[in-house]
């Protein structure tokens, strides 16, 4: 059974080496990365009181949120060139352009439903 994050626009996720690494000497174990990541990239070792990159390929290609919010700069990512190369090699732009109208329609429907719910309340 395929996992939720096994592909990125049809590309096997493991072909794109994009995921965080933590410098344990710098990490203070605050847990912000662990608690913030919505893709369960991290687990948290209660013994060492430090996060661990447990599911690296769950990381959204191009995302750096955890590194951006790390208060001590303990999280690094590879060069964005990896992402740019994957986009070119796999013709991601064409795939995305084809998907944009569907997402726009979905978002409009969601907004319409939200508007209806607000009127009911």
N, CA, C and O atoms as a DFTB+ gen file, in Angstrom:
484 C
 N C O
     1  1       0.842      -1.182       0.000
     2  2       0.000       0.000       0.000
     3  2       0.889       1.247       0.000
     4  3       1.807       1.365       0.811
     5  1       0.609       2.158      -0.903
     6  2       1.401       3.383      -1.014
     7  2       1.087       4.315       0.145
     8  3      -0.057       4.428       0.584
     9  1       2.125       4.976       0.628
    10  2       1.958       5.931       1.709
    11  2       1.514       7.279       1.179
    12  3       1.652       7.576      -0.007
    13  1       0.986       8.078       2.066
    14  2       0.454       9.393       1.717
    15  2       1.493      10.309       1.076
    16  3       1.160      11.131       0.224
    17  1       2.748      10.164       1.488
    18  2       3.792      11.071       1.007
    19  2       4.829      10.369       0.120
    20  3       5.959      10.843       0.002
    21  1       4.460       9.258      -0.496
    22  2       5.411       8.474      -1.288
    23  2       5.796       9.116      -2.617
    24  3       6.817       8.761      -3.205
    25  1       4.981      10.059      -3.091
    26  2       5.275      10.714      -4.373
    27  2       5.112      12.223      -4.250
    28  3       4.368      12.726      -3.409
    29  1       5.824      12.918      -5.109
    30  2       5.690      14.366      -5.227
    31  2       5.396      14.656      -6.689
    32  3       6.294      14.571      -7.527
    33  1       4.176      14.991      -7.002
    34  2       3.730      15.213      -8.374
    35  2       4.124      14.048      -9.281
    36  3       4.614      14.246     -10.393
    37  1       3.903      12.839      -8.787
    38  2       4.157      11.636      -9.564
    39  2       5.579      11.110      -9.506
    40  3       5.867      10.055     -10.071
    41  1       6.464      11.815      -8.842
    42  2       7.868      11.402      -8.732
    43  2       8.048      10.656      -7.410
    44  3       7.677      11.178      -6.358
    45  1       8.606       9.452      -7.443
    46  2       8.850       8.759      -6.174
    47  2       9.658       9.654      -5.238
    48  3      10.734      10.138      -5.586
    49  1       9.120       9.856      -4.064
    50  2       9.724      10.797      -3.121
    51  2      11.176      10.453      -2.787
    52  3      11.986      11.353      -2.562
    53  1      11.509       9.181      -2.753
    54  2      12.868       8.783      -2.395
    55  2      13.896       9.131      -3.478
    56  3      15.100       8.998      -3.256
    57  1      13.430       9.569      -4.634
    58  2      14.348      10.025      -5.683
    59  2      14.818      11.458      -5.444
    60  3      15.763      11.920      -6.083
    61  1      14.159      12.154      -4.528
    62  2      14.488      13.552      -4.260
    63  2      15.040      13.627      -2.836
    64  3      14.300      13.477      -1.864
    65  1      16.318      13.856      -2.729
    66  2      17.001      13.837      -1.425
    67  2      16.823      15.157      -0.682
    68  3      17.789      15.868      -0.408
    69  1      15.583      15.466      -0.365
    70  2      15.253      16.708       0.333
    71  2      14.645      16.385       1.689
    72  3      13.522      15.888       1.766
    73  1      15.371      16.662       2.740
    74  2      14.890      16.453       4.102
    75  2      15.858      17.126       5.072
    76  3      17.005      17.401       4.719
    77  1      15.397      17.388       6.290
    78  2      16.238      18.091       7.257
    79  2      17.280      17.200       7.907
    80  3      17.163      15.975       7.925
    81  1      18.295      17.849       8.435
    82  2      19.247      17.175       9.322
    83  2      19.404      18.079      10.546
    84  3      19.340      19.304      10.450
    85  1      19.608      17.448      11.679
    86  2      19.724      18.183      12.939
    87  2      21.142      18.053      13.469
    88  3      21.692      16.953      13.528
    89  1      21.726      19.165      13.850
    90  2      23.028      19.144      14.513
    91  2      22.766      18.968      16.003
    92  3      22.353      19.915      16.673
    93  1      23.002      17.756      16.536
    94  2      22.684      17.502      17.942
    95  2      23.488      18.354      18.916
    96  3      23.049      18.587      20.042
    97  1      24.651      18.815      18.498
    98  2      25.470      19.654      19.382
    99  2      24.863      21.054      19.532
   100  3      25.110      21.742      20.523
   101  1      24.079      21.463      18.551
   102  2      23.469      22.793      18.582
   103  2      22.038      22.733      19.117
   104  3      21.585      23.663      19.784
   105  1      21.332      21.650      18.830
   106  2      19.928      21.497      19.222
   107  2      19.771      21.589      20.744
   108  3      20.520      20.966      21.497
   109  1      18.778      22.383      21.182
   110  2      18.502      22.529      22.615
   111  2      17.317      21.665      23.054
   112  3      16.940      21.674      24.226
   113  1      16.729      20.915      22.107
   114  2      15.643      20.000      22.449
   115  2      14.316      20.660      22.759
   116  3      13.499      20.083      23.477
   117  1      14.081      21.849      22.239
   118  2      12.843      22.568      22.547
   119  2      11.601      21.843      22.017
   120  3      10.519      21.981      22.587
   121  1      11.746      21.074      20.933
   122  2      10.629      20.319      20.379
   123  2       9.765      21.079      19.401
   124  3       8.757      20.553      18.930
   125  1      10.142      22.317      19.082
   126  2       9.339      23.123      18.173
   127  2       9.213      22.466      16.794
   128  3       8.130      22.472      16.208
   129  1      10.287      21.912      16.280
   130  2      10.238      21.236      14.977
   131  2       9.295      20.031      15.030
   132  3       8.478      19.832      14.131
   133  1       9.414      19.247      16.070
   134  2       8.592      18.057      16.267
   135  2       7.107      18.415      16.344
   136  3       6.272      17.758      15.721
   137  1       6.789      19.440      17.098
   138  2       5.402      19.832      17.289
   139  2       4.808      20.565      16.089
   140  3       3.598      20.512      15.867
   141  1       5.642      21.240      15.322
   142  2       5.158      22.058      14.212
   143  2       4.992      21.284      12.914
   144  3       4.091      21.588      12.132
   145  1       5.823      20.307      12.671
   146  2       5.787      19.579      11.400
   147  2       4.493      18.771      11.274
   148  3       4.210      17.899      12.096
   149  1       3.726      19.069      10.252
   150  2       2.465      18.380      10.017
   151  2       2.605      17.094       9.230
   152  3       1.610      16.433       8.933
   153  1       3.834      16.731       8.887
   154  2       4.055      15.530       8.084
   155  2       4.788      14.435       8.850
   156  3       5.235      13.451       8.261
   157  1       4.906      14.604      10.140
   158  2       5.539      13.599      11.002
   159  2       6.947      13.213      10.542
   160  3       7.323      12.041      10.572
   161  1       7.704      14.203      10.124
   162  2       9.100      13.965       9.753
   163  2       9.896      13.605      11.007
   164  3      10.820      12.793      10.960
   165  1       9.525      14.217      12.117
   166  2      10.275      14.050      13.355
   167  2       9.588      13.116      14.343
   168  3       8.363      13.004      14.380
   169  1      10.411      12.455      15.134
   170  2       9.948      11.844      16.372
   171  2      10.721      12.581      17.469
   172  3      11.542      13.452      17.182
   173  1      10.453      12.227      18.710
   174  2      11.139      12.914      19.807
   175  2      11.624      11.870      20.794
   176  3      10.840      11.073      21.309
   177  1      12.912      11.883      21.051
   178  2      13.521      10.942      21.983
   179  2      13.423      11.524      23.395
   180  3      14.120      12.482      23.731
   181  1      12.559      10.938      24.206
   182  2      12.355      11.460      25.562
   183  2      13.568      11.252      26.455
   184  3      13.750      11.978      27.432
   185  1      14.402      10.267      26.129
   186  2      15.606      10.042      26.932
   187  2      16.658      11.120      26.688
   188  3      17.214      11.688      27.628
   189  1      16.921      11.392      25.416
   190  2      17.921      12.416      25.102
   191  2      17.322      13.816      25.089
   192  3      18.042      14.814      25.064
   193  1      16.001      13.874      25.108
   194  2      15.263      15.140      25.027
   195  2      15.618      15.925      23.773
   196  3      15.855      17.133      23.803
   197  1      15.643      15.176      22.657
   198  2      15.977      15.793      21.368
   199  2      15.079      15.216      20.278
   200  3      14.664      14.060      20.359
   201  1      14.783      16.015      19.267
   202  2      14.044      15.494      18.124
   203  2      14.955      14.626      17.255
   204  3      16.179      14.752      17.279
   205  1      14.319      13.747      16.492
   206  2      15.041      12.841      15.600
   207  2      14.327      12.867      14.243
   208  3      13.098      12.829      14.189
   209  1      15.084      12.932      13.162
   210  2      14.487      12.844      11.828
   211  2      14.173      11.367      11.595
   212  3      15.051      10.579      11.243
   213  1      12.909      11.010      11.798
   214  2      12.497       9.614      11.748
   215  2      11.908       9.209      10.397
   216  3      12.038       8.058       9.980
   217  1      11.265      10.150       9.721
   218  2      10.612       9.877       8.434
   219  2      11.018      10.953       7.434
   220  3      10.201      11.796       7.063
   221  1      12.273      10.931       6.998
   222  2      12.790      12.036       6.185
   223  2      12.022      12.274       4.891
   224  3      11.875      13.419       4.465
   225  1      11.532      11.210       4.258
   226  2      10.860      11.386       2.977
   227  2       9.403      11.816       3.111
   228  3       8.704      11.964       2.109
   229  1       8.948      12.014       4.335
   230  2       7.647      12.651       4.540
   231  2       7.757      14.160       4.346
   232  3       6.746      14.838       4.160
   233  1       8.972      14.686       4.390
   234  2       9.187      16.122       4.265
   235  2       8.700      16.603       2.898
   236  3       9.023      16.005       1.872
   237  1       7.931      17.674       2.891
   238  2       7.466      18.260       1.649
   239  2       8.659      18.842       0.902
   240  3       9.429      19.623       1.460
   241  1       8.804      18.464      -0.339
   242  2       9.920      18.952      -1.142
   243  2       9.888      20.483      -1.172
   244  3       8.891      21.090      -1.565
   245  1      10.996      21.090      -0.750
   246  2      11.118      22.541      -0.729
   247  2      10.776      23.193       0.598
   248  3      11.112      24.357       0.815
   249  1      10.116      22.469       1.488
   250  2       9.729      23.053       2.779
   251  2      10.959      23.216       3.677
   252  3      11.826      22.344       3.736
   253  1      11.009      24.334       4.361
   254  2      12.082      24.586       5.333
   255  2      11.524      25.216       6.606
   256  3      12.257      25.868       7.350
   257  1      10.251      25.027       6.855
   258  2       9.608      25.672       8.000
   259  2      10.338      25.388       9.301
   260  3      10.595      26.303      10.084
   261  1      10.672      24.128       9.536
   262  2      11.322      23.777      10.806
   263  2      12.652      24.504      10.975
   264  3      12.972      24.968      12.070
   265  1      13.420      24.604       9.908
   266  2      14.700      25.318       9.985
   267  2      14.469      26.811      10.221
   268  3      15.231      27.462      10.937
   269  1      13.419      27.337       9.616
   270  2      13.121      28.759       9.773
   271  2      12.717      29.115      11.191
   272  3      13.003      30.218      11.658
   273  1      12.054      28.196      11.883
   274  2      11.585      28.510      13.232
   275  2      12.508      27.997      14.334
   276  3      12.296      28.315      15.504
   277  1      13.518      27.217      13.990
   278  2      14.439      26.701      15.008
   279  2      15.149      27.879      15.675
   280  3      15.836      28.646      15.001
   281  1      14.991      28.028      16.986
   282  2      15.549      29.206      17.652
   283  2      17.073      29.234      17.734
   284  3      17.657      30.278      18.021
   285  1      17.725      28.087      17.482
   286  2      19.188      28.048      17.590
   287  2      19.877      27.665      16.275
   288  3      21.097      27.507      16.244
   289  1      19.118      27.518      15.208
   290  2      19.707      27.196      13.911
   291  2      20.313      25.806      13.830
   292  3      21.337      25.613      13.175
   293  1      19.687      24.833      14.491
   294  2      20.236      23.471      14.519
   295  2      19.798      22.608      13.335
   296  3      20.284      21.489      13.174
   297  1      18.891      23.117      12.510
   298  2      18.345      22.325      11.400
   299  2      18.844      22.866      10.071
   300  3      18.771      24.064       9.799
   301  1      19.350      21.961       9.253
   302  2      19.831      22.315       7.916
   303  2      19.112      21.491       6.867
   304  3      18.583      20.415       7.145
   305  1      19.106      22.025       5.653
   306  2      18.572      21.330       4.488
   307  2      19.617      21.336       3.392
   308  3      20.533      22.158       3.416
   309  1      19.494      20.430       2.430
   310  2      20.408      20.470       1.284
   311  2      20.179      21.758       0.475
   312  3      19.263      22.529       0.761
   313  1      21.000      21.967      -0.505
   314  2      20.858      23.117      -1.389
   315  2      19.533      23.041      -2.142
   316  3      19.100      21.961      -2.544
   317  1      18.891      24.198      -2.329
   318  2      17.639      24.224      -3.093
   319  2      17.854      23.811      -4.539
   320  3      16.890      23.573      -5.267
   321  1      19.101      23.725      -4.957
   322  2      19.406      23.235      -6.309
   323  2      18.821      21.830      -6.512
   324  3      18.417      21.483      -7.622
   325  1      18.775      21.032      -5.457
   326  2      18.187      19.694      -5.539
   327  2      16.726      19.791      -5.963
   328  3      16.264      19.017      -6.801
   329  1      16.010      20.734      -5.388
   330  2      14.603      20.927      -5.724
   331  2      14.464      21.436      -7.150
   332  3      13.647      20.930      -7.920
   333  1      15.256      22.430      -7.498
   334  2      15.185      22.995      -8.850
   335  2      15.512      21.951      -9.909
   336  3      14.872      21.908     -10.960
   337  1      16.498      21.116      -9.641
   338  2      16.856      20.047     -10.582
   339  2      15.713      19.043     -10.729
   340  3      15.424      18.593     -11.838
   341  1      15.067      18.693      -9.630
   342  2      13.939      17.747      -9.679
   343  2      12.775      18.337     -10.464
   344  3      12.101      17.628     -11.211
   345  1      12.542      19.630     -10.295
   346  2      11.463      20.297     -11.027
   347  2      11.725      20.221     -12.527
   348  3      10.827      19.893     -13.302
   349  1      12.947      20.521     -12.931
   350  2      13.292      20.486     -14.364
   351  2      13.273      19.067     -14.911
   352  3      12.640      18.796     -15.932
   353  1      13.965      18.167     -14.233
   354  2      14.095      16.786     -14.699
   355  2      12.742      16.100     -14.866
   356  3      12.543      15.335     -15.810
   357  1      11.825      16.371     -13.962
   358  2      10.542      15.672     -13.942
   359  2       9.379      16.483     -14.512
   360  3       8.218      16.090     -14.404
   361  1       9.715      17.626     -15.123
   362  2       8.704      18.478     -15.762
   363  2       7.540      18.801     -14.819
   364  3       6.371      18.701     -15.191
   365  1       7.887      19.183     -13.612
   366  2       6.902      19.460     -12.573
   367  2       6.037      20.675     -12.923
   368  3       4.845      20.690     -12.617
   369  1       6.619      21.683     -13.555
   370  2       5.854      22.893     -13.878
   371  2       4.649      22.548     -14.751
   372  3       3.550      23.042     -14.498
   373  1       4.830      21.722     -15.755
   374  2       3.712      21.330     -16.624
   375  2       2.648      20.575     -15.832
   376  3       1.452      20.779     -16.042
   377  1       3.077      19.713     -14.933
   378  2       2.123      18.958     -14.110
   379  2       1.324      19.897     -13.214
   380  3       0.111      19.751     -13.065
   381  1       2.019      20.858     -12.623
   382  2       1.363      21.802     -11.721
   383  2       0.367      22.667     -12.486
   384  3      -0.751      22.892     -12.022
   385  1       0.774      23.148     -13.656
   386  2      -0.146      23.985     -14.451
   387  2      -1.438      23.243     -14.752
   388  3      -2.514      23.839     -14.741
   389  1      -1.340      21.954     -15.018
   390  2      -2.536      21.153     -15.290
   391  2      -3.426      21.014     -14.053
   392  3      -4.643      20.880     -14.175
   393  1      -2.826      21.043     -12.874
   394  2      -3.570      20.848     -11.628
   395  2      -4.157      22.131     -11.046
   396  3      -5.078      22.075     -10.231
   397  1      -3.635      23.279     -11.454
   398  2      -4.068      24.558     -10.877
   399  2      -5.583      24.767     -10.998
   400  3      -6.207      25.099      -9.990
   401  1      -6.213      24.595     -12.168
   402  2      -7.663      24.834     -12.251
   403  2      -8.472      23.964     -11.278
   404  3      -9.466      24.422     -10.715
   405  1      -8.049      22.728     -11.086
   406  2      -8.754      21.838     -10.159
   407  2      -8.664      22.361      -8.736
   408  3      -9.650      22.333      -8.000
   409  1      -7.497      22.833      -8.347
   410  2      -7.341      23.358      -6.985
   411  2      -8.124      24.651      -6.814
   412  3      -8.734      24.865      -5.767
   413  1      -8.117      25.507      -7.815
   414  2      -8.878      26.754      -7.730
   415  2     -10.362      26.432      -7.535
   416  3     -11.027      27.039      -6.696
   417  1     -10.874      25.485      -8.305
   418  2     -12.278      25.098      -8.185
   419  2     -12.568      24.531      -6.793
   420  3     -13.580      24.867      -6.177
   421  1     -11.685      23.680      -6.309
   422  2     -11.849      23.097      -4.975
   423  2     -11.899      24.193      -3.906
   424  3     -12.746      24.163      -3.013
   425  1     -10.992      25.150      -4.005
   426  2     -10.942      26.225      -3.013
   427  2     -12.201      27.089      -3.076
   428  3     -12.707      27.529      -2.044
   429  1     -12.704      27.331      -4.281
   430  2     -13.929      28.117      -4.416
   431  2     -15.114      27.380      -3.803
   432  3     -15.960      27.989      -3.149
   433  1     -15.170      26.068      -4.017
   434  2     -16.247      25.265      -3.427
   435  2     -16.158      25.277      -1.904
   436  3     -17.175      25.379      -1.217
   437  1     -14.938      25.172      -1.381
   438  2     -14.743      25.209       0.067
   439  2     -15.194      26.558       0.628
   440  3     -15.836      26.610       1.677
   441  1     -14.864      27.630      -0.057
   442  2     -15.259      28.966       0.398
   443  2     -16.770      29.097       0.373
   444  3     -17.361      29.665       1.291
   445  1     -17.400      28.576      -0.673
   446  2     -18.858      28.615      -0.783
   447  2     -19.496      27.863       0.384
   448  3     -20.449      28.348       0.994
   449  1     -18.971      26.684       0.688
   450  2     -19.485      25.899       1.822
   451  2     -19.297      26.647       3.137
   452  3     -20.186      26.648       3.989
   453  1     -18.136      27.284       3.300
   454  2     -17.891      28.066       4.517
   455  2     -18.871      29.233       4.636
   456  3     -19.350      29.540       5.727
   457  1     -19.163      29.877       3.510
   458  2     -20.112      30.991       3.514
   459  2     -21.505      30.516       3.929
   460  3     -22.201      31.204       4.674
   461  1     -21.909      29.339       3.445
   462  2     -23.210      28.780       3.802
   463  2     -23.279      28.482       5.295
   464  3     -24.271      28.792       5.955
   465  1     -22.218      27.880       5.819
   466  2     -22.178      27.541       7.243
   467  2     -22.273      28.815       8.086
   468  3     -22.968      28.835       9.102
   469  1     -21.581      29.872       7.671
   470  2     -21.627      31.135       8.417
   471  2     -23.053      31.707       8.430
   472  3     -23.489      32.250       9.446
   473  1     -23.780      31.589       7.310
   474  2     -25.136      32.103       7.235
   475  2     -26.066      31.311       8.152
   476  3     -26.994      31.872       8.735
   477  1     -25.820      30.026       8.276
   478  2     -26.647      29.174       9.117
   479  2     -26.460      29.526      10.592
   480  3     -27.415      29.504      11.369
   481  1     -25.240      29.847      10.964
   482  2     -24.936      30.184      12.371
   483  2     -25.521      31.517      12.669
   484  3     -25.394      32.009      13.790
